Amino acid sequence: MIKRRKNESLSIAMVGTRGMPANYGGVETVVDVLSRQLVLRGHEVTVFCRSEDYDQHPPMIDGVKLVYLPASTSPGVGAMVHALRSAVYCIGRNFDVIHFHALGPGMMSIISRLLTRSTVVTTVHGRDDKRDKWSRSVRSLLRVAASISARVPHSTLVVSETLADEYAAEFSRTTTVVPNSTHAITEVAPGDMLEKYGLLHQNYFVSVGRLVPEKAPHETIMAYQEAMTDMPLVIVGGAAGTEAYVNHLHELALGNENIIFTGPIYGEELAEILTNAGGFITSSHLEGLPTALIEAGRAALPIIASDIPPHREILNTESGIDGRRVYPTGDSKALGELMTAVSEHHEEELFGAKLLAAELDDRYAPVRTGEVHEQAYLSAIAHRHRR
């Protein structure tokens, strides 16, 4: 461990997020939490925001400086266009660290590596080059981005042990694991959202995430149709260039009034739906380290999850115990049976979920993510100086 000198303050730029406050997805949540923690630790943090994604443009939130730049209205390239503009903005501004997030934006790390004296860091939040929603040409571009993330930055960070193993095997790149962190979701009393959808406290399942094929909400719907449970299924999320797929989901649910689509919701409304649920379901086939699952676990919801390695890493289980059930990925029948079992033994599952919440509060606490990232920055800077 490298000790930080007294009063040592780093100037850090965050590139690749839609901005702050987080109101879209996992990367935004991670950067939001991390930036606030780094400011609390005495560092200067600048987050680049997409100007069109925010109605208001405050210059600072909780000590984090915000810079608003336009992205692009063209589907699939907004993130990279915004990262390009952010990387150019950083030239000549003497940031100690320029931190890129995700594969697409991380391609612009080449600019920072060549045209600045900053230490360049990239976090890989997931293998976007393997996501089904992208066309073959986009996946090819993202495969190039994956290679860049392993070779261009001074330091490559990954959010799970699974990704660390992948980078070692595919690129011979030693990475640093920096687990995601989330803000603890404050419990919200049953109110307008539950009334709107006719839901009862702790008497429904919820699934939260973008409605894309690799997250497999179609499997959740198919499993629910066969499950023996009266607990409704609430699906929170919207399309991400996958409108045809979302239409297919609605067709699968047709005729079952207990399957409820809310569309994308955020903030207090999402907190009300999440903290009053009786269980959380994710059937995803591909993840980095999903913040939605961490948030649900920290909210003490019984979990049912596909057994992909990132889910097992979070739940710290191979087979599943009360409050943290896993099933073979893609096995809708097994998923439906777990829905039935969790609803029939709900009290035991709720007790197990409380134990899981205590574990996750410790492992994924915001304070810890601040410490781990600070150490990663200092190590990367020291390594450059030694070279």
Secondary structure, 3 states (H helix, E strand, C coil): CCCCCCCCCCEEEEECCCCCCCCCCHHHHHHHHHHHHHHHCCCEEEEEEEHHHCCCCCCEECCEEEEEECCCCCCCCHHHHHHHHHHHHHCCCCCCEEEEECHHHHCCHHHHHHHCCCEEEEEECCCHHHCCCCCHHHHHHHHHHHHHHHHCCCEEEECCHHHHHHHHHHHCCCCEECCCCCCCCCCCCCCHHHHHHCCCCCCCEEEECCCCHHHCHHHHHHHHHHCCCCCCEEEECCCCCCHHHHHHHHHHHCCCCCEEEEECCCHHHHHHHHHCCCEEEECCCCCCCCHHHHHHHHCCCCEEEECCHHHHHHHCCCCEECCEEEECCCCHHHHHHHHHHHHHCHHHHHHHHHHHHHHHHHHCCHHHHHHHHHHHHHHHHHHHHHC
